[in-house]
Amino acid sequence: MTTPLFTDPDYDDEDSGDGEESGASEANASFKDLRKAYNRAEKERKALEAEAIDLRTFKATTVEKERAVQLEVILKESGLSPKHATLFTKLNPEAEITPETVLGFAKEYDLVKSDGEGVEVPEKPASGFNPVSTGVGGDLKTYTREELDVLVYTNPDLANKLIQEGRVELTRTKKA
C-alpha cells in the first residue's frame, strides 16, 4: 500500500469497507485532473512570461526611438545640431525631453549663448568646383598624319578610334 500525500488523523483505513476502491479511484481521478490543470496553467504562465519579456523589449526600443526623434526635433528648433542628441542622452538618460531641459543642457555645455541663440560654428570656406576626370587617363597623345598612316596598316581599329576622338593631326608635316 502506498503512503497518502495528505494524512488525516480522523481517517481510518479499516472503517472504509467496500467503498474503499471507488473512493480511491475518484481521488486519483481528481488528482489527475488537478495535475492536468496545473500543467496547463504552468505552460500558459511560461508562454505569457515569454510574451511579456518580448513586449518589454519592444516597448524599451520604441520609447528609445521616440525619445531620439523628439530630441532631434527640439534640438533643430533650438538651432542646435542633431548630433548633440547623443551627448544629451548619455549625460541625461532619464531626463524628460522638453524645450526647457534641452535649453538648460545647451547652456550648461556652452552650446548656446546666454540669450538663447545658438553658438555659431565657423563654416569652412567653399572649396569650389573640383573637376574629376572620368575618361582614359594619362595617354592623350596627339598623333601625326604619318603615325596614323602606319596605324591604318598595323591596327586599323585603333586608327579609327583616334580619328573619332580627334586625336590625330590630319595635316601633313613637311619634311625638311
C-alpha positions in Angstrom: 0.0 0.0 0.0 1.3 3.5 -0.8 1.5 6.3 1.6 -1.0 9.0 1.0 0.3 12.5 0.3 -2.1 14.1 2.8 -2.8 12.4 6.1 -6.0 12.9 8.0 -5.9 11.9 11.7 -9.6 11.2 11.7 -9.4 8.9 8.7 -9.4 5.2 9.4 -8.4 2.8 6.7 -10.2 -0.1 8.2 -13.6 1.5 8.5 -14.0 2.2 4.8 -15.0 -1.4 3.8 -16.4 -1.9 0.3 -16.4 1.8 -0.7 -12.6 2.0 -0.4 -11.9 1.1 -4.0 -14.4 3.6 -5.5 -13.3 6.4 -3.2 -9.6 5.9 -4.1 -10.2 5.9 -7.8 -12.3 9.0 -7.5 -9.5 10.7 -5.5 -6.9 9.5 -8.1 -9.1 10.9 -10.9 -9.5 14.2 -9.2 -5.7 14.4 -8.6 -5.0 13.6 -12.3 -7.4 16.4 -13.3 -5.8 18.7 -10.8 -2.3 17.9 -12.2 -3.5 18.4 -15.8 -5.0 21.8 -14.9 -1.8 22.7 -13.0 0.4 21.7 -16.0 -1.8 23.7 -18.4 -1.7 26.7 -16.2 2.1 26.4 -15.8 2.5 26.2 -19.7 0.3 29.2 -20.1 2.2 31.1 -17.4 5.5 30.4 -19.1 4.1 31.5 -22.5 2.8 34.7 -21.1 6.1 35.3 -19.3 8.0 34.9 -22.6 5.5 37.3 -24.3 5.9 39.8 -21.5 9.6 39.8 -22.0 9.2 40.4 -25.7 6.8 43.2 -25.1 9.1 44.9 -22.6 11.9 44.7 -25.0 9.7 46.2 -27.8 8.5 48.9 -25.5 12.0 49.9 -24.5 13.3 50.2 -28.1 10.1 52.0 -29.2 10.4 54.5 -26.3 14.1 55.0 -27.0 13.4 55.7 -30.7 10.6 58.1 -29.8 12.9 60.0 -27.4 15.6 60.3 -30.0 13.2 61.7 -32.6 11.6 64.1 -30.2 15.1 65.2 -29.0 16.3 65.8 -32.6 13.2 67.9 -33.3 13.7 70.0 -30.2 17.4 70.4 -31.0 16.7 71.6 -34.5 14.0 74.0 -33.3 16.6 75.4 -30.8 19.1 75.9 -33.5 21.4 73.1 -32.4 22.9 70.2 -34.3 21.0 66.9 -34.1 24.4 65.4 -33.3 24.1 66.8 -29.8 21.3 64.3 -29.2 23.8 61.6 -28.4 25.6 63.7 -25.9 22.3 64.7 -24.2 21.0 61.1 -23.9 24.4 59.9 -22.5 24.5 62.7 -19.9 20.8 62.7 -19.1 19.4 59.2 -19.8 16.3 59.6 -17.7 15.6 63.3 -18.2 12.3 64.5 -19.6 12.7 65.8 -23.1 11.2 69.3 -23.1 12.5 72.5 -24.8 13.4 73.8 -21.3 15.6 70.9 -20.4 17.3 70.9 -23.7 17.9 74.6 -23.5 19.3 74.1 -20.0 21.6 71.4 -21.2 22.7 73.6 -24.1 23.5 76.5 -21.8 25.3 74.2 -19.3 27.7 73.0 -22.1 28.0 76.3 -23.8 26.2 75.2 -26.9 24.1 78.4 -26.9 24.7 82.0 -25.9 23.2 83.3 -22.8 20.4 85.0 -24.8 19.3 81.6 -26.2 20.8 81.9 -29.6 22.9 79.0 -30.9 26.7 79.4 -30.9 27.7 79.7 -34.5 30.4 77.3 -35.7 32.6 78.9 -38.3 31.9 77.3 -41.6 34.6 76.0 -43.9 35.1 78.2 -47.0 33.6 76.5 -50.0 36.3 74.7 -51.9 34.7 75.4 -55.3 34.4 73.1 -58.2 36.9 70.3 -58.4 36.6 68.5 -61.7 37.2 64.9 -61.7 38.5 63.1 -64.8 36.4 60.1 -65.7 37.9 59.3 -69.1 41.0 57.5 -70.1 43.9 58.7 -68.1 47.4 59.7 -68.9 48.0 58.9 -72.6 46.2 61.7 -74.5 48.9 61.9 -77.2 48.1 63.6 -80.4 49.2 61.6 -83.4 50.6 62.9 -86.7 49.4 62.0 -90.1 52.4 59.8 -90.7 51.8 57.9 -87.4 48.1 57.5 -88.5 49.3 56.0 -91.9 51.3 53.4 -90.0 48.4 52.6 -87.6 46.0 52.2 -90.5 48.0 49.1 -91.7 49.0 47.8 -88.3 46.0 48.5 -86.1 43.0 49.9 -88.1 40.6 49.8 -85.1 42.9 52.0 -83.1 43.3 54.3 -86.0 39.5 54.8 -86.4 39.2 55.3 -82.6 41.9 58.0 -82.6 40.2 59.8 -85.6 36.8 59.7 -83.8 38.3 61.1 -80.6 40.0 63.9 -82.6 43.5 62.9 -81.5 45.0 62.9 -85.0 46.6 66.0 -86.7 45.4 65.5 -90.3 47.6 68.0 -92.0 50.8 66.5 -93.4 54.0 67.9 -92.0 56.7 68.9 -94.5 59.9 67.0 -94.4 62.9 69.2 -94.4 
